[in-house]
Amino acid sequence: MSELATQNITYLPGVGPKKAELLKQELKVISYEDLLFYFPYKYVDRSKFYQIREVKATQAYIQVRGKFTSLSTVGSGRNSRLTATFTDGTGVLELVWFKGHKYIKEGLDANAEYIVFGKPSSFGGKINIVHPEMEKFNEADNKIKSPLQAFYNTTEKMKKGFLNSKAIQKLQQNIFASFAGKIPETLPAKIIQHYKFMHLHEALQVIHFPNNTETLEKARFRLKFEELFYIQLNILKLRNQRNSKIKGYPFLKVGHHLNTFYKEKLPFELTNAQKRVIKEIRADLGLEHQMNRLLQGDVGSGKTLVALMVMLIALDNNFQACLMAPTEILAAQHFETINSMLDDLGINCALLTGSSKKKERQKIDEDLQSGELQILIGTHALLEDKVQFKNLGLVVIDEQHRFGVAQRAKLWKKNDNPPHVLVMTATPIPRTLAMTIYGDLDVSVINELPPGRKPIETAHYFHNRRNNLNKFILGELQKGRQVYVVYPLIEESEKMDFKNLAEGFEYMQRVFPDYKVTMVHGKMKPAEKDAAMAEFSSGRAHILVSTTVIEVGVNVPNASVMVIESAERFGLSQLHQLRGRVGRGADQSFCILMTGYKLAEDTRKRMSIMTETTDGFEIAEADLKLRGPGDLEGTQQSGLPFSLKIANLGKDGQILQFARQVAEAILSDDPLLEKQDNFLLKKQLNKLAREKMNWSMIS
């Protein structure tokens, strides 16, 4: 592939400097290879020819064969258009061009038969096609034949520079004319033969110029497999290297701390999912290499309890443990929860945040270095160089997508050997995404809620049901419950959003005069925000009007109603996270999604999914299918570490699973890809590394 990768697109026939610059700016296409791997987004069947008398304005695309009978220019200057009548003997079509009159006129042969293709519409009682695709019937025979025509995404800038979808297809033809039979293979012969894959040259030709849907699917499968296979091979190879090179501290015993907690302090019976996850983690901790495990669990599934029990195993092996959370509110919540569970066990636990006073910090630093402080919970403050542990053995990172790679790496350096790492997330991650983004982590899933938790009832209301909503809220307030009302806050329209939030606050005060309403938003000073949150947490305030700052880190078991205003402006994962703020007590809880009546089809689907299920993993899968991986809550902050050209993580889960199994089989036989058979695999991985697709730094 090296020759294709080094051939500048400028020198491809039909490109030149101006178009090359456009391709670079708009599509990041610089080489022949870049263009070859710019795949179509859809195909239209061009095997069928219609008779003009059959054509209707409602059809998507039509193709006819016939001759021109007249050609005329209507209007003048910029407002002029070129119109032509076209017939096949069964009827007449009007063809219209608003641009490029001169080239059309000069190129038309009045005596020749043409193939015309385009989208029909109706104007003035006539069927017409605006800017149709045309070619002489006899010339069509000399090109690469493809009854399924590929369509490529292009921008307005490209279209103005004569680089529409048809032009991209012509450039693809030019590449194949230049490299007939010369596109080198990128998968080893043994893989191609064993799995009966299409060869790369054929797969690329078919993807751009398919003859039928069957061969198109085979080409797609080959190219999707390769893309996902190399991602998985890279991730798994790096994991093997890490496991062989990075030694960990084996935690060989379970002793006094965990046993006492389990017998005397466990607040409720562990779920089967929690027991399974603890078993998986214990097995990891007993090995000679560093644990790197992702703990997934829906809101309220008991991840914190699992994390605490793992920290107690660290203490039983004479190591310290720390837990890092992204916000002070969440860190404080973890500290209060864990400290209350450890009551009377004689375990020294402290909280360190940016707000910690100098005297507190000094005491924490001294006790950490002496080993007297066993568990430290905090925010980014834990990463500071002056925070030095005597013997750090375990790091727990909550909501890890909110921390950068460099930040997390600092915790590794707090001991001679890197501590074991347990990463937690309350954003359920679809399996395909977890295998790709967190592919070098071992994954444990808590897919069960503690007993006694009632599923949250979710309803979708349009604004015309506001009075019904108010009556419902009043009924809950009269029962002594509390209510969240959440408004969106999106930077592009921040002023408008703030106005909505302020108006919502005043509205709730007016409608519920007998109840205290408080407000929280991101622009408030931390002390003001904490005071408002404390008022609500303590029960002194009954209604909290807020932006999404309450999405993570607020635990008010008495709150039973979550109203999400303008719910159409939230993604599924975020709606699910917000819903998880209620349902934390024994009472029935409710989530009301408020929207306008005019909704896009995708939005209606989101509202429907939310009302049908409370399963975070189902919701995450649906979100992946609706929005794609780059927009999901959690992946957006970190950014996907690669861009997929043809595979789709929402739809190609089975191919991904298959690709991972093939990669695992190869690496189990040859962990470092040193055998001659695997020379091509190693070469391709090195090429991908040069392209800076860095998959290794996600854990």
NORQUI-V996529 format. One record per pair of residues at least 6 apart in sequence whose C-alpha atoms are under 7 Angstrom apart, sorted by the first residue. I is the first residue (numbers start at 1). J is the second residue. If there is no record, write none. Layout:
BEGIN
I:J
I:J
END
This chain:
BEGIN
1:183
1:184
4:31
4:32
4:33
5:31
5:32
5:33
6:31
7:31
7:32
8:30
8:31
8:32
9:20
9:30
9:31
9:32
10:16
10:17
10:20
13:174
14:171
19:161
22:158
23:29
24:30
29:35
36:172
39:152
39:646
40:150
40:151
40:152
40:208
41:151
41:152
41:153
42:150
42:151
43:148
43:149
43:150
43:151
44:148
44:149
44:150
45:147
45:148
45:149
46:63
46:147
46:148
46:149
47:147
48:63
49:63
49:64
50:62
50:63
50:64
51:64
51:90
52:64
52:88
52:90
52:91
52:92
52:93
53:90
53:91
57:120
57:121
57:122
57:127
59:120
60:119
61:118
61:119
61:120
62:117
62:118
62:119
63:116
63:117
63:118
64:115
64:116
64:117
65:88
65:114
65:115
65:116
66:86
66:87
66:88
66:113
66:114
66:115
67:86
67:87
67:88
67:112
67:113
67:114
68:84
68:85
68:86
68:87
68:110
69:85
69:86
70:84
70:85
71:83
71:84
71:85
72:82
72:83
72:84
73:80
73:81
73:82
73:83
74:80
74:81
74:82
75:81
80:98
81:96
81:97
81:98
82:96
82:97
82:98
82:101
83:94
83:95
83:96
83:97
84:94
84:95
84:96
85:92
85:93
85:94
85:95
86:92
86:93
86:94
87:93
93:127
93:128
94:127
94:128
94:129
95:128
95:129
95:130
96:129
96:130
96:131
97:130
97:131
112:136
113:136
113:137
114:134
114:135
114:136
114:137
115:134
115:135
115:136
115:137
116:132
116:133
116:134
116:135
117:132
117:133
117:134
118:129
118:132
118:133
119:129
120:127
120:128
120:129
121:127
121:128
121:129
122:128
146:209
146:210
146:211
147:211
148:210
148:211
148:212
149:209
150:208
150:209
151:165
152:165
153:165
154:164
154:165
158:164
181:201
183:201
185:199
185:200
186:680
187:680
187:681
188:680
197:222
198:218
198:219
198:222
203:219
206:216
206:219
207:216
207:219
207:220
210:216
224:646
224:647
225:655
225:659
227:647
228:656
228:659
229:659
229:660
229:663
232:436
232:660
232:663
233:663
234:685
235:439
235:440
235:695
235:696
236:440
237:671
237:672
238:696
239:440
240:671
243:289
243:290
246:289
246:290
247:288
247:289
247:290
247:417
248:288
248:289
248:290
248:417
248:418
248:419
248:420
249:288
249:290
250:285
250:286
250:287
250:288
251:285
251:286
251:314
251:317
252:286
253:316
253:317
254:313
254:316
255:316
256:316
257:312
257:316
258:309
258:312
258:313
265:341
271:448
271:450
273:446
273:447
273:448
274:306
274:446
277:444
277:445
277:446
278:306
284:291
285:291
290:418
290:419
290:420
291:420
291:421
292:420
292:421
292:422
292:441
292:442
293:421
293:422
293:423
293:441
293:442
293:443
294:422
294:423
294:424
294:441
294:442
294:443
294:444
295:422
295:423
295:424
295:425
295:443
295:444
295:445
296:424
296:425
296:426
296:428
296:444
296:445
296:446
297:303
297:425
297:426
297:428
297:445
297:446
297:447
298:426
298:427
298:428
298:616
299:426
299:580
300:449
301:446
301:448
301:449
301:450
311:321
311:394
314:320
314:321
314:393
314:394
319:391
319:392
319:393
320:374
320:375
320:391
320:392
320:393
320:394
321:374
321:375
321:376
321:392
321:393
321:394
321:395
322:375
322:376
322:377
322:394
322:395
322:396
323:376
323:377
323:378
323:395
323:396
323:397
324:377
324:378
324:379
324:396
324:397
324:398
325:331
325:378
325:379
325:397
325:398
325:399
326:379
326:399
326:402
327:379
328:353
328:379
329:553
330:553
331:377
331:378
331:379
333:553
335:351
335:377
339:349
347:374
348:373
348:374
348:375
349:373
349:374
349:375
349:376
350:375
350:376
350:377
351:376
351:377
351:378
352:377
352:378
352:379
352:381
353:378
353:379
353:381
354:381
365:387
365:388
367:373
368:388
368:389
368:390
369:388
369:389
369:390
370:390
371:390
383:407
383:410
383:411
388:414
389:414
391:415
392:414
392:415
392:419
393:419
393:420
394:419
394:420
394:421
395:419
395:420
395:421
395:422
396:421
396:422
396:423
397:422
397:423
397:424
398:423
398:424
398:425
399:424
399:425
399:426
400:423
400:424
400:425
401:634
401:637
401:638
402:637
405:697
405:698
412:418
412:419
428:616
428:617
428:620
429:617
429:620
430:617
430:620
430:621
432:649
432:653
432:656
433:649
437:698
438:698
438:699
440:699
441:699
452:586
453:586
454:583
454:588
456:583
456:588
456:589
456:590
456:591
457:589
457:590
457:591
458:590
458:591
458:592
458:610
458:611
459:591
459:592
459:593
459:611
460:592
460:593
460:594
460:607
461:592
461:593
461:594
461:595
462:594
462:595
462:596
462:597
463:594
463:595
463:596
481:558
481:559
481:560
482:542
482:543
482:558
482:559
482:560
482:561
483:542
483:543
483:544
483:559
483:560
483:561
483:562
484:543
484:544
484:545
484:561
484:562
484:563
485:544
485:545
485:546
485:562
485:563
485:564
486:545
486:546
486:547
486:548
486:563
486:564
486:565
487:501
487:546
487:547
487:564
487:565
487:566
488:497
488:547
488:548
488:566
488:569
489:497
489:547
505:519
505:545
509:517
515:542
516:541
516:542
516:543
517:541
517:542
517:543
517:544
518:532
518:541
518:543
518:544
518:545
519:532
519:544
519:545
519:546
520:529
520:532
520:545
520:546
520:547
521:546
521:547
521:549
522:549
535:541
536:542
536:544
537:556
551:577
551:578
554:581
555:581
557:584
557:585
558:585
559:582
560:582
560:583
560:588
560:589
560:590
561:582
561:589
561:590
561:591
562:579
562:582
562:590
562:591
562:592
563:591
563:592
563:593
564:592
564:593
564:594
565:593
565:594
565:595
566:594
566:595
567:593
567:594
567:595
568:595
568:603
572:606
572:619
572:623
573:619
573:620
573:623
573:633
574:633
576:616
579:591
582:589
583:589
624:632
624:650
625:650
625:651
628:650
629:635
629:649
630:636
630:639
630:640
641:693
641:694
641:695
642:693
673:682
END
